[in-house]
Amino acid sequence: MARLLTSQGSVNWEIARQLAQWTASEGEAEANPDPLARVRLEELLRVADLHVTEATGLATSATGGLLKARAVTRSEWALLTLDAWRPLLERLAESLGSAPDRETPEDVAGDPMAKLLGNLPQALAPLLFGMQGGSMVGHLGSRAMGQYDLPVPRPASDELLFVPSTIDGFGVDWSLPPDDVRLWVCLHEVTTHAVLSRPHVKARLEELMLAYAGSFQPDAGALEARLGSFDPTDIAALQETFSNPETLLGELETPRQRELMVPLQALLSALVGYVDHVMDAVGRRLIGSYEPLTEALRRRRLEDGDGARFVARMLGVELTAASYERGSAFIRGVLERAGESGLGRLWHSARELPTPPELDAPGLWLARIDLPDVDEG
């Protein structure tokens, strides 16, 4: 118990890792990825890289090197994602731990028990946030196929994560050719990686997500209620308790978060609409079962369980069917007016990123980006 309560910083990363592994693997031992599946993913990744580069005109590399496929287990995916998202999760923990004290100094001064236990919530906070972060990332790891199941930027790298057991399991469940599913996932990962590797896109998305995560105002009463009932030795109970979205958040979304969601959702909708467009353009030529496979995978992403939706909500990247349709409508509008050459300008610089009103009026976006830049005279 002393180890659990000892933590440097706002998150107990030891318990976060333990709970992430346990949740992602569902408490079961995992076999190492099949070497043959890893080799096949490498081959298909090269195919995807070539075709996405040709279709988009974007550099798919974040570092100037070659893309590489890293085959991992579900629990390895969760651990690597915890590390990649660490700044975001720490900002979230700091925000959730910023609830004002409910007792006044006079109350504490007159109550010896309050003096003894007054710092207990602060001592437990890193443990609780470790549980929360580990549980929600573990939920994602239990069903992730690649590293961009959620469009969250990661540190610059050209090593893309793939979970062969989940990819191949999906193919078996839907009676789809395994290489078709693998190539679909490779195309999706490469296209998303190409956009998120643009420095101005990554910087803007990180800016909005960090601001959103830092703007929570949690319900202190809900947290206190949880503190009186959990058993820190029961991992299964901890996972169930802290996968509940209301554990730390309550139902409050702050005015600042509602304000931030407007540009954040606009950028995310443009991103997923663009990725879907590239997937359709390239995938139909390369994947024999593209139509039924795409329908199954797109349905899957909109039918995520409570755990996955909770993570998306916490980070501000929750995408609904309306979000995808909004992005697709913008892409269609640009193509109708300016063709592929016009769409190719979308990720050129920060100036070309669409504003929320422009996302619903592609003509306005095209008109603005055709205006001379004021700074250039």
N, C-alpha and C positions, 0 to 999 in steps of 0.2 A: 504494500500500500504506500509505503514511503517513496518507493521508486516511482510509482504512478503519480504522486503528488509533487515530485521534484521535476521542474521543467524550466528551461531557459527560454524566455520569450512567451509569446501569446498562444503557442500551440505545443502540446506534448507530442512530438513527432514519433516517439517510440510507440505510444499507444495508437497513433494514427496509422503507422505502418502495420502493426499487428492486426488491427481491425480491417484495414484495407485488404490485406492478404486473405483473412478469414472470410470476409464478405464476398470477394471476387471468386474465390475457389469454392464457396459454399461449404467450407470446413472439410473439404475432401482433398486428398493428395492428388497432385497433377503430374502427368507424364510430360517429359520434355517434348518440345515441338518436333514433329517428324522431319528429319533432315531432307527428305525428298520434297516435302511441302515447302520447306525454306528455299531449296534450289529452284523449284518451279515459280515461287513468288518473285525471286530475283529475275528470272527470265521474263516474266510477264510485266514486271515493273519497268524493265528496259523498253518493252513494247509500248507501254502506257506513256512513258516519258517522251518517246519519240513523237507519238501522235498528238499528245497534249501540247507539246512545244510547237508543232506545226499548226495546230488549230487555233492557238491563242496568241502566238507570237511572244509569249512571256517566257522568261528564264525560269525553269522549274527549280533551280538550285538556289539555296539560301547562302551558300558559302563559296560558290564557284566550282564545286566539285561534282562528282557523280552521285545520283541518288542510290541509296542502298536500302534493301529490305532487311529488317531485323524481326525475326520470328520469335514471339514470346508467348508465355502462358498467360492466363487471365490474371493471376496474382502478380506476375512480373509487370504486366501492363499497368496495374494499379499502383505499384511502387514507383515506377518510372514517371507516371502521371503526377503522383504526389510531389515528386521532386520538381517536375516541370512547372507545376502550378503553385509552387510554394509562395512566391510573392503575393499572388492573388488570394490564396487561402489565409495568409497572415494578415492581409488587409481586412479580409472578412472577419477574422477572429477579433481583431482590434475594434472593429465596428460593433460587433455583437457584444463585446465586453465593455462597451462604453456607457451602459445604462446607468443613470444617476442612482446614488445610494438612496434607499428608501427611509433610512433612519437618520434623524438629526443628531448632531453631536450631543445635545442635551439628553436624548433618549439613551445613547450609549453610556454616557457618564453615570446615569442613574441605574444601570442594569449590569451587574457583574457578569452575567452570562453573555450579554451582548459584547462585553469587552473580550471575553474568551473566544467567542465564535465570530466576532465581527469581520475577520479577514477570511473566513472560510470560503465565501463565494469567489474571492479573488484567487485563493489557493487552488480551488477546483476548476476555475475557468480554463486554464490550458489543457487540463485533462478532458473536460467536456468538449472543447473545440477540437481536440485530437480525435475523440470519438466521432464527432460529427463529420469532420473532414475525411477521416479514414472510411467511415461507413458510406458516405456519398460517393467517394471515388471508387470504392470497392463495388458498389452497385453498378457503376458504369463499366468497370472492368469485367463484370460477370457476363456482359453482352456485347462489349466493344469488338469490332472487327479490325479497325485501324485506329490511328491516333486522332483522327478528326471526326469521330462520331459526334462530338460537339465542336463547333468552329471556334476553338480557343487557341490563340497563338502560343507557341512554345519557344524556348531558347533556340537560336539559330543552329540548325543542324540539317544535314541531308540524309540522315538515317531515319527512315519511316518505320513505325511500329505496325506489325500485323499479328493477329491472333489466329493462327491456322485452325485450331480446334473449333473456334466459333464460326469461322468462315466456312469450313468444310461441313460442320454440323448443320448450318443453314441450308447448304446445298442438298444434303441428304434429306432433311425435313421436307423440302419442296421438290424433291426429285429433279434437281437441276444439275447440269454438268459441272463438276468441281472447277475446271479451268475457267468456265464462264463467270462463276461467282468470284473467283480470285481476280480475274482481269477487271471485272466491274469495280471491285474494291480498290484495285491499283489505280484505275482511272480517276476514281473519286478522290483518293488520297493525293495523287499527284496534282490534280487541278486545284484542290483546296490549298495544298502546300505552295503552289506557284503564286496564288493570290496573297496568301498570308505572309509570304516571304518578301513581298514588296514592302520596303521599310516604312513608307508613309501609311500603308494600310495597317500593318502590324502596330505601329505607334498609335494610330487613332483608335483602333479597337482596344488596345491595352489601356489607353487613357480613359475611355468610357467605362470599361469593365472595372477598373480599379476604383473609379469614382463611384460607380454603382455599389460595389461591394463595401465601400467605406461609408455608405449613407444609411445603414440600417439603424433603427431605433427599437431594440428588442423589448419585449414585455418581461420585466423582471419577475413578476408574479408567476409566469409560466415556468421560468427557470427554477424558481424556488420550489415549486410543486414537484418538479422532476428530482431535485436533490434529495427529497425525503424518501424516495422509493427505489432508487436503482441499486443493484448489487454489482460492485466492480469486479467480482470474481466470476460472474456468469457472462461469458462472451456472447452467447446467443441472445441473451436478454438485452445486453448492451446494444448489439447490432439492431435489434428490433426497436428499442426505445429511441435511439438516436438517428434512425432513418425516418422518423416522423417529422415532417416539415414544420410542425407547430412547436417542436421541442424548444427551439431557441428563438424562433421568429415571431410566433403568434401569427396574426393575420394582418399586421400593419405594414403597408408600403408607404414610405415617406413621400412628401411632395417633391423632394429633391430627386428621389428615384424615378418618380413618374416623369419628371422633366428630362432626366438622363435617358429614359427608355425611348424617347422619341428619336433622337439621332442614332442611338444604338440599334434599335430595331430596323431603322432605315438602312444602315450599313450592312447588317446581317442579312436582311431580305435581298439586297442587291447581290451580296456574296453567294447565297444559296441559289438564287435565280440564275446567276451566271454559271455556277458549277453545274446545275441541272442542264442548262443549254449546251455546254461543252460535252457533258456526258451523252446527251442525245445525239449530238452531231458526230461524235467519235464512236460511241458505243454501238450504234446501229450498224456501223460498217464492220465492226470487229467481233461482235458477240452474237452468236446465232440465236440464243434465247433471250435477247436483250429486252424485249417488250414484257414478257411475263416476269422475268427476273427483276426488272426495274419496278414494276407494279408491286411485287412482293416486298422489295427492300424499302420502297417509299412508304408503303403501308406500315411496315415495321417501325420506321423512324417516328411515325405519328401515333404509334400505339405503345410507346415506351411506358414502363411501369411507374409507380409513384416515386421510386428512388431516383430514376433518371430525370423525371420532370422536376423533382426537388433540386437536384444539382443545377439544372438549367435555370431554375428560378433564382437560386442563390447567387448565381454568377451573372444574371441578367441576359442569358442567351437562350431563353425559352422560345422555341419556334413552333408556331401552330400551322395548321393547314392554310390559314389566311396569310401568314407570313410568307410561306412559300409561293402562294398564288400572287401575292403583291410583287414579289421579286420577279416572278416569271412574266407578269404583265408588263413590268418595266422593261425587261429584256426584249419582249416582243415589240413593244412600242418603239424602242430604239432601232431594232432591225427593220421595222416597216418604214421608218423615216430615213435611216442612214446606212442600213446594211451592216455587214460584218466590219467594214472599215470604221464606221461610227462606233460600234460596240467596242472595237479594239482600243478606243481611247479611254475606256472606263477606269482602268487602273494605272493610267499614265503618270499621274502625280496627285498630290493632295487636292489641288484645285479641281480635278475632274471627279472627285468623289461626290455623288449626288446628295443633295440636301433632302430632308423629309418631304417637303412639298414637291420637289422635282421627281422623287421616286414615283409619285402618283401622276406626274405629268411629264413624260419623257421629252416632249417637245421643248419644255422649258429648260431642261438640262442641256439638250443639244444647242439651244439658242445661247445659253450662258457660256458654255465652253467655247463657242465660236467667237465670243466677244474678245477684243484685245485685252490682255492682262494689263491692269492699271499700272502695276509696278514696272512693266516693260515700256510704258509710255504710249 
